[in-house]
Amino acid sequence: MTTPRSTSSRAGAGRGRAAAREPRPAYECDACGHQPPKWVGRCPECGEWGSVVESTVTGPLVSGRVVSSRMPAEPARPIATISAAPARARATGVSELDRVLGGGLVPGAVVLLAGEPGVGKSTLLLDVAQQWAAGAGSPSLVVSGEESVSQVRLRAERMGTLHDQLYLAAESDLAAVLGHLDAVKPGLLVLDSVQTISTTGTEGVPGGVTQVRAVTAALVAVAKERGVATVLVGHVTKDGQVAGPRVLEHLVDVVLHFEGDKHSSLRMVRGVKNRFGAADEVGCFEMHEGGISSLADPSGLFLTRYSEPVPGTCVTVAMEGRRALVTEVQALIGATVAGSPRRTVSGLDGARLAMVLAVLQRRTERLTLHDREVFAATVGGIRVVEPAADLAVALAVASGGLNLALNPHLVAIGEVGLTGEVRRVGAVPRRLAEAARLGFRMALVPPGCGPGSSGVTPESMRVIEVTDVRAALQAAARASAE
């Protein structure tokens, strides 16, 4: 039988042995920083083999080594005493690109411009480099890793972008690119493209994850040190994402996507990330034989002028970033077919079209769509996938199915729910203002977006609130009879 005295003696001895025991070693993965409770051959967090190392110190670790403090090169200062002048944006001379960038390029900023092959990235940046050389007072350097200098020169002649302060080089080695920077001392560097540049100090093939990460990190460091505005051209995958490691987008200051259909002249630069301005801006451009030009007022590209009203069309106002674009939606109702009829879209979301057709079939009495082919499209190559275009799609389909031409001065804005209700959408005052500017005099909007609601309604426009699809069809029919 154990006595209290013997129990306390053993407890005291156990505490003594625990105190004499050495500190338990810690383990940390030098690839991702995960700290497993014991050593393992493969990190359970990142899956890297042989990356878990022993750490018996309590200080910060980098790749298994202790990092000691040192005197910084420049002490920290109160934020009010720091000048913001070096970070002021400088206009590039291309108005639509300046809109997306937030006023222009900031010295030392690194911009990543990604897009599909042949969309016009090199053409746009050659124009930007020429505008910079002509107006910024400092040279611009274009380094091409995909084309020779003669090929770039031919494009520059066609575009009329020759300038004495515009320098060209064809390089694929990072050390040679840095040598050109030392020789030219440009204010703007365009690198086309970052996937074609490699460095001998890093393993991997050009365009690989390791090489792209190392090249981008080196260029970002040089740009910050010398105050050179840098634009990197990036490739995209088949899914439309920027090729390379995801950390590439974190390293740069601005990420832009260059979009456009090869069969259309419209091109759009869409901001994805911007440390110096809004990240949801969109710039519109037009491709032509002489190069590329900004479109300050692109709404006219997305409308068709008819001599007489035509059934199967309706106009809506889409938001691309902060820009309102008046867009025409067209619908064609085909013949009755046996089996599953086709539902074909161009520039619209096919899933939303199917939903709108189901709502029209269920909530209206005169439309029969379940056995008829339906084709819907936008005009001018623009892609409209936001729910605010639902009401215009519904009216265009109903107009085509009933052979009723809508009032040519009518616009429709609103999201359609499964019960047929018309829901509110954002930026309705801005949409109405753009429609009124182009001469539209009547608008169908969701409840709470008409006169007396928040925002300013244009005086020249008659705004009608509609609660559901049936009310919208009735209001559109009355407007057509006026």
N, C-alpha and C positions, 0 to 999 in steps of 0.2 A: 504493500500500500504506500502510495507516494505522499510524503508529508509536505506541508506548505513550505518548510525550510528548503527541502531538496528541490522543489519546483522553482522557487525564486533563485536558487543557486544556478540551476541550469539556464534560466532566462538571462541571468547576468553574464554567464559564460558565453551564451549565444550572441549577446550584444557586443561583448568584447571581441569575439571572432569577426563579427560584421564590421566593426570599426577598423580592425587590422587588415581586412580584406582590401585588395587594390581596387581602384576605380574600374568599373565595368567599361570595356571598350565600346565605342560607338562606331557605327558604319554608315557610310554615305556614298551615294552613286555620283561619280564625277561627271556623268553625262546629263542628268536631270536634277540632281540635288536631293533625291528621295532618300530618307533615312530608315532603312529596315531595322527591325529589332535585333537581327543576327545576320551573319554573313551568308550571302547566297551567291551562286555563280551567275545568275541572271537577274537583273533588276526587275522587280515586279511592276514597276511603274512605267518605264519606257521600253523594257524588253531587251536592253543592251547586255551583251555577254561580257563578263570580266570587268565591269565598270564599278563594282562595289568595292570600296577601299576602307581600311580601318582608320578610325579617327579617335584618338584619345585626348584631343585638345578641345577646348571650349571656344576658341577664337573662330573667326570666319574662315571658310575654306573655299579655294578655287582650284579645281582639278586635284584635290587631295593635299594641297599645300596651304600653309597658313599665310594669310595676308596681313602684313603689319602696316600700321599707319605711317604716313610721311607728311611733310610740309607741302601744302598745295602750292601750285605755281601762282595762283591768284586767290587772295582771300575772299570769302563771301562778303557781299555788300548789301546794305538795305536796298530793297527793290525800288524805292523812290529815287535813289541816286543813280540808277542805271539808265543810260540813254537808249531809246528805242529807234533812233535814227538809222542805225545800220540794218535794221530789219524791216525798213519801209519797202513796200513793193514798188517795182519799176515796170512801167507798161511795156509790153512786148511790141506794140503796134498792131496786133491782131485782136480786134475788139472782143470777139466772142470768146477767145481763149482767156483774155484778161478778165472777162466776166466770171468764168469758172474758177480761175485762180484766186479771185478776190482782189483784183486790181492790177495784177502782174506778177512777175517773178521776184522773189526776195533773194538778195545776194546770200550765197551760202546754202540756199534751199536745194533739195534734191527732189525732182519730180519724176514719177514713173508713169509713162504713157503706154498703155497696153491696148492691143487690138488685133483683129484677125489679119492674116496676110492679104495685102492688096487693098486694104480699106483706105489708105492714104496717110499713114503715120509719117513716113519720110517726107512726103510732099508738104504736109502741114509744118513740120519742124524745120524744113529748109526755108520756108517762107518766114517763120519766126526768127530764124538765125539771121536772115537778110534784114528784116525789120530792126532787129536788135543792133546789128552792125551799123545801120544807117542812122539810128536815132539815139542810141544809148551812150555814144561816145567812147565805147570800148570794143575791141574785136570780139568776134564770135567764132568758135571752133566747132566744126562738124566732123566727128570721127565715125567712119563707116566700117563695120566689120563684115558687111555682106556684099558691098559693091565697091568697085574701083573708083578712084577719083574722077576718071573720065566719064563714067556712067553718071555720077552725081552732077558733073559739069553739064552734061547734056540735058538733064532735068532742069537745072538752074537756068539754062538758056531758054528752054521752052516756057518756063514760068516768069522769066524776066527778073531773076533774083540775084544777078551778079553784082558784087560789091567788093571794093578793095579791102575792106576790113572783115570779110568773110573768108575764113581759112578752112581748107578741106584736108583730110588725111584718111588713109585706109590702113587700119591697124587691127590686129587681133590679140596683141600682147599688152598687158596692163602697164608694164614698165615703159613701153614705147608711148603709150597714151600719156603717162605722167611726164615723159620727156617733151612731148608736144605742148603740154601745159606750161612747162618751164620756159619754152622758147617763145610761145605766142602770148602768154599771159592774158587769156581771154576773160571777158566778163560773163560769157555764156558758153557752156559746153553741152553739145548734143552728142550722145553716144548711141549709135544705131547698129547693133542692139547689145544689151548687156549680156545676153546669152552667148554671143560670139566672142567675148573677151575672156581670156584666161591668164593665169599667173603661174609662173614656174614654182613658186614656193608652196603651192597647195596641190594636193593629190586630186585625182579625178579628171574626167574629160571635160572639154569646153561645153558649157551649157548644163553640166551636171549640178546637183544640189550644192555640193561643196564648193565648186568653182564659182557659181553665181553668188553664193553667200559671201565668199571671201572678196570677190571683185567689188560687189556693192558696198560692203563695209569699208573697203579701202577708199573708194570714190567718195563716200559720205564723209569720211574723215578729212580727205583733201579739200572737199568743197567747203566744209565748215572752217578749216584752217585758213584757206585763201580767200574766202568770200566769193566763190564762183558759183553762179546759178547753174545748176546741172539738170539736164533732162535725159533720162534713161528710157530707151525704147524697150519694151518687154513683149515677149511672145505670149500667146494664150493657148490653153489646152482646148480640146474639142468641146469641153463643157463651158468655155468662155471665161475660165479662171486664169489668173496670171500664172504662167509657167514658172517653176522653180519652188523653192521653199516658201512657206507661209511667212517666215520671218522677213522675207524681202519687203513685204508691204509695211512691216513695222519699222524697218530701218529708214525708209524714205519719209519725207515730209508730206508729200502730196501724191495721191494715186488717182489717175484719170483713166477712163475707158473710152476708147475711140470706137464708135459703133456706126454701122451703116450697111445697107443692102447694096451689093455690087450692081444690081440692076436698077438702082435709083441714084439720083444725084445728091440726095440728102445724106449728110453726115452729122453725127452728134458726138460731142465730147462731154462725158458725164463724170462729174466729180464723185469719187467714192470715199476719199479721205483728204482732208485739208487742214493743216495746222494753222493756216493763216487766214481762213475765211470759211464761208459756208460750204458744207460737204454735199449739198443737194442741188447745186447749180448745174445747168445744162447749156452748152453752147452749140449753135446750129451753123453748119457750113454747107456750101454747095460745091460739088466737084464738077469741073468742066475741063475742056481741052487745054486751057491755059494754066491749070493748076487748081487752086482751091481758094474760095473767098468766103467771108463771113456773111451770115444772113441775119440782119438785125430784126427783120420782120418776116419770119418764115410761114406765118399762118396762111398766106395765099397759096402755098404749095399743096395744102391739104384740102382745098376746096375746088369744086367743079362749077363753072358758071353755065347755067342752062338758060336757053332762050325761053323755055316754058317749064313749069314744074313737072318733075318726073316721079312716078311712084317708086317706092323702095329706097328712098334716101332720107337721111335725117342728120342734122348737124349737132355736134356736142363740143364742149370745151375741155380739153385734156390738160393736165398739169404735168409738165416735165420739169422736175425740180421746183423752182419758184416761178417758172415761166408758164403762162397760159397760152395754149395753142388751139385755135379753132379748127376742128377736124370734122370731116364728113364721113359718115358711115353709110355704106351701101349694102343692100340685101336683095337677093333674087330668090324667089320661091319657084322651084321647079315643078315638074309634073308629078302626078301620083305614081308611085312605084310599089311593087310587091316586095315584101321582105323588109330589110332595114334600109331606109333612105340615107343618102349621104348628107353629112354635115361638114362643110368645108369652110375654113376661115383663112383670111390673109390679113395679118396685122392686128388680129383680135385674139382673145383667149378662147380656145375651143370649149373648155369646161364651162365658162360663164355663158357662152352662147347656148349650150345645151340646157343650162338652167333657165335662161330667159325663155327659150322655146317651151319648156315644160310649164312655166308659169303662164305664158300666153295661152297654151292649150287648155289649162285648167281654169283660169280666171276669166276667160272671155268666151262668149257664146258663138261668135261668127267665124272664128278662126279654126281651121282644121289643119294641123301641121304634123301629126304623128306619122303620116304616110307620104309626106312630100319632101323632096330634096330642098335643102336650104344652103345658100351660099352667101357669106357675109365677108366684107372687106373694108379696109380704110383706103383713103386716097393719098397718093404722094409718097408711099413707102413708110409712113410713120406707124409705129406699133403702140397700140393703146390697150393696156391690160388692167387699168384701174377700174374699180367698181362704178365710178362716176359715169361711165359710158353705158351702163346697163339700160337706162331709160331710152337713150338714143337708139340702141340696138333693138329694143323692143318696138319702138315706133317705126323704125325702118322695116323690120320684119312684118309688122302689121300693115304698113303702107303698101308693101309689095304683095302681101297675101290678099288684101282687100282691093288692090288696084286703086288706091286713093293717094293722090299726090298731096304732100304736106305743104304748108305755107313756106315759101322759100326764105322768109325772114324769121323763121322759128328755130330756136336752139333748145335742146333738152339736156338737163343735168340731173343726175340722181342715181342712187343704187337701188336695185330691185331685190326685194326679199322673196323667200319661197312662198309666203302667203300673199304675194302681190303688192305689198306695201312699198312705197318709195321712201328710202331712208336718206338722211342728211349726209352730205359729203363736205370735205374741207375746201376752203378758199373759194366759196361761192361768189363773194363780191368781186374778187379779182377775175374770176371767169366771166362774170356778167360784164365787167368793164371792158374786157378784151372783145367780147362779142358785140357790145355796143359800138366800140371803135371801128369795127368792120362793117357796121351798118345793119346789124340784126336788131329788130324792133320788138321781138316777143320771146319770152323764155318760160319754159316749164321747169319748176324747181321743187325740191322736197318741202314739206311743211316746216315753217320756222325760218325759211331762207328768203321770204319775200319782203315786201315793203313793211317797215316797222321792226324788222329783226335787226340783229347786230350787223353792222356794215352799211355801206352806202350803195343804194340801188340807183343805176343810171336813170336820169330823168327821161331820156329818149326811149326807154325800153319798158314795155308792159310785162310785168313779172306775174305769173300765175302759179300758185301753190297747188300741187296735186298730191293726194294722199295715197293713191294706189294706181296700178296700171290701167284699170278700167276708167278711172277719172282722167288719166293722162290721154287715153285714146279719145275720150269724149271732147276734151279741151282741144286736142289737135284737130279733130274733125270740125269743130266750130271755127277754129282759126283758118282752116283751109277754105271754109265757105265765105270768109270775109273778103 
